Amino acid sequence: MTSQPEGWRKSTHSGHEGDCVEVGRHVGTTAVRDTKARTRGRLELGPTPWATFLTGLKRA
């Protein structure tokens, strides 16, 4: 059995119509998934790529 990320939480910037992104922790990575398509997979980023991703979001 493949382990799954834990502690999924919804973004505070997500819409009320279900248009949201969730973030969870998974064995040294941060996982991101679309709540409308939870079974379609997730993106997992290590600490450095995750920090770069957040920095890019903050600049947008």
BELMOCOR-V29006 format. One record per residue. PHI is phi in whole degrees, -180 to 180 (999 if undefined). PSI is psi in degrees with one decimal (* if undefined). OMEGA is omega in whole degrees, 0 to 359 (* if undefined). Layout:
BEGIN
{{PHI;PSI;OMEGA} {PHI;PSI;OMEGA}}
END
This chain:
BEGIN
{{999;135.4;179} {-83;135.4;179} {-73;154.5;183} {-117;152.4;174} {-60;153.1;180} {-117;161.8;173} {66;37.2;179} {-55;136.1;176} {-139;145.9;182} {-83;141.6;177} {-63;140.5;177} {-72;-12.2;179} {-97;6.0;182} {-77;151.9;180} {-77;168.3;181} {-87;-8.8;181} {-91;15.6;179} {91;3.7;177} {-85;84.4;184} {-144;165.8;180} {-120;142.1;176} {-118;150.7;180} {-126;138.7;178} {-142;165.3;179} {-100;142.3;180} {-153;108.9;173} {34;67.2;177} {79;6.7;179} {-129;167.9;171} {-113;128.2;182} {-104;143.0;179} {-129;137.0;178} {-144;157.6;176} {-89;125.7;183} {-66;-21.8;178} {-78;-14.7;184} {-139;48.4;184} {-56;-35.6;183} {-82;-5.2;182} {-86;-2.1;177} {120;-173.9;183} {-152;161.4;174} {-104;129.8;178} {-119;130.5;182} {-125;139.2;174} {-72;176.0;184} {-56;-45.2;182} {-69;-48.4;177} {-62;-34.8;179} {-65;-44.4;178} {-62;-40.7;178} {-64;-42.8;177} {-58;-48.4;180} {-64;-39.6;178} {-61;-42.8;178} {-62;-40.3;179} {-64;-40.3;182} {-66;-29.0;179} {-80;-22.0;184} {-72;*;*}}
END
